[in-house]
Amino acid sequence: MPVMRKNLLILTLVFILLILISGTPGTNPPAGFPDKSRLSSILRDSRPADIQERLASMMGTGGASGAGSLRAMLRALDEIERSSADSRQRLPVEIYRAWLLAAHGYDRAALSIIRRLMVIPQYLTPQAQADIALVEASLELHAGNASAAAAVADRLAEADAGAAQALRQLLGIDPTARASGRADSTWPLASLLLLALSVIPAFAIDRERWLWLKRFPDGQDRIAPYHAFKRSPLAMLLVTAGSLLVLALGLPRRLGVRHDVAFTVMYWIISYTATLIPFHRLDLEVRKGSWSLREYVSTVFRLHLLRALPLAAPLAALFILHAMSSALPWWGVNTPWSPALGFALLTAVTLLVIPLLLPAFMGMRRISSDQLPRPLRDRPFRFYRWPLPKIGIANAVSFGYFKASHSIAFTGELLDGCSTEEIVAVATHEEAHLVGGHLFLYFLAMVDLALAAGLWAALFPLPAEKLLMFGPTVMQGMIVFAVWLIANRFFTAMGRRFEFEADRFAAERVGREAYIQALTRLAHANFMPIRFREGDNAPGIHPSLTERKHALRGYEGRVFEPAAVLPSELILALWRSRLALEWNRGEQEAKHICSLDDDPPDDAPPADRLAAIARRQARFGAECLLEASGAWLEIIECAQKLTILTADPSIPRDRVCALCSGGMREALAPDTIAWASTPAGCRISRHLSGTTEPAGS
């Protein structure tokens, strides 16, 4: 872990240095850029839309469209404006600056220049009035004010009817355009289409629910398939596809709504909420709960929000940078390092603020020390109770990147439904994330990703400025999606590693088997499968219970997992037949027959002979752990013992263990072994003294 922290910190410093180096723009104009007198002539003799073409003919297409050319143009415009004594000489500069502002998305700044110019119309030539009208009408259309754009064309017609007609044709202005904010004539069709897009995902999920119930009728083991169904991304994909269609078809505008993005977000929330109705119905059918739809939806959204909070940091940073760029035109072009470092800084600050606001935002309540289990009272963390609706979620979450904000929150069902030992075990796991610096490493990785994005902005300031003002292009959106997929895989790998490390920390503190028992209790409480079926386990941050148990036991030796879960009737029949042999033919002969079941090779090393015993027990459904050097074998959960404990009629447990242990002793002869019974299995040691006992026994 220190190595990862060191590498991420070095990467942070490297990114900052590269941003400062690449984000410092040069002061000299690019090759081929015209001098001040030549540029003044171009401004006087050319319309704003034609100036870029003339620059491209002088500098080449690439040079005229780069950030260096724009910086040189902005400095030249300021110099020409300062050196012009007559306001009429400054008019071409003002008009072109307004055109540049409009072209780069600074609508408000461009409109302020245009309104200032319209105060002195007597100084404007007909061509200048037409240029200003073109910019103003384009801005009004971009804002959705078609009627205002038509008014601009009408005002231009008073001075030049031909220019006004050309403007209407160029921009497609309808003289009878409706006022903004009112629905057009297609609103009934748009309303029906919006309603259909809202309910189609819910109907599709309900059909999937119906098919699922046919495939897994009542009476089967439904836990694993239900878990797989609940994790299916189908609902998200359908709702997101519907949201993209709402935007592509322009439904908000057709319904008279100007805020497309806000409208689409509301559509997404409503449509996704509708898909939760069939999920809730299936949940009640499978888990036999009694929670209401409101409680179910509330809990699902809270959990989604908790998972999405880290994404809020870069989104908040982008929103702030957009506002700053709108208020400071060409800020990112003139000083590329500023928004590049600003994105990382704002992301980091937002990440640090989230843990401080999370308890109030999620409705968590502070737990006083006297209400905590005694082993937790002296631990240097804040503890919270998270009163989620009681829909079967027993869990805990740790948050806070630095010691001052380290906190652990327990759901109400975990505190109310688990024993003190289980609560302490879960809290110790969360403690490992905090004291091990796992959350701080997440923080560093997020900041490094933000710095990587900032380095791109420093190297390509013009595309970065356009992204801030207009949003991503299709290509940029695809690149962002690809980066998100790669980053998601990276964070998932980090998360799985941290989970295994936290499990090991907790197992060393509370005992291996005690901790595994707490994990098993949580799996049952949350209606999660103990083992995943092949193809169902799409690895997330949290490994499955089987993986975690295997890893914890694998630290001490070789793990033998059950090859199959045998029917209890088969095991009962096996032991009844063996007891019958003992009663009819003698105990010693029965032990001899049991030893033939194990039958390890006589010439094999002692450790391999114990391994043969473990494999045989695993074939009968037992979980076994063989110490790395072969000193002892622990049969952790003996399926035979667990079965006879509930047998009806009862089977004498002491006789069963006597036969089984006697058979193993005879099979391992001439090695001298010690055998000891445990509540769920047994332990075999090849050394009577100096043997290392299994952790957590």
Secondary structure, DSSP 8 states (H G I E B T S, - for coil): -HHHHHHHHHHHHHHHHHHHHHTS--SS--TT---HHHHHHHHHHS-HHHHHHHHHHHH-HHHHTSHHHHHHHHHHHHHHHHH--SHHHHHHHHHHHHHHHHHTT-HHHHHHHHHHHTT-GGG--HHHHHHHHHHHHHHHHHTT-HHHHHHHHHHHHHH-HHHHHHHHHHHT--TT---TTS--TTHHHHHHHHHHHHHHHHHHHHHHHHHHHHHS-TTS--HHHHHHHHT-SHHHHHHHHHHHHHHHTTHHHHTT-S-HHHHHHHHHHHHHHHHHHHHHHHHHHHH-----HHHHHHHHHHHHHHHHHHHHHHHHHHHHHHHHHHHSTTHHHHSTHHHHHHHHHHHHHHHHHHHHHHHHHHT-EE--GGGS-GGGTTSSSEEEEE---SSS---EEEE-SSGGG-EEEEEHHHHHHS-HHHHHHHHHHHHHHHHTTHHHHHHHHHHHHHHHHHHHHHHSHHHHHHHHHH---HHHHHHHHHHHHHHHHHHHHHHHHHHHHHHHHHHHHH-HHHHHHHHHHHHHHTT--SS--TTT----SS--HHHHHHHHHHTTEEEE--S----HHHHHHHHHHHHHHHHHH-HHHHHHHHHHHH---TTS-HHHHHHHHHHHHHHTT-EEEEETTSSEEEEEE-HHHHHHTT-SS---HHHHHHHHHHHHHHHHTTS--EEEE-SSSEEEES-SSS----TT-
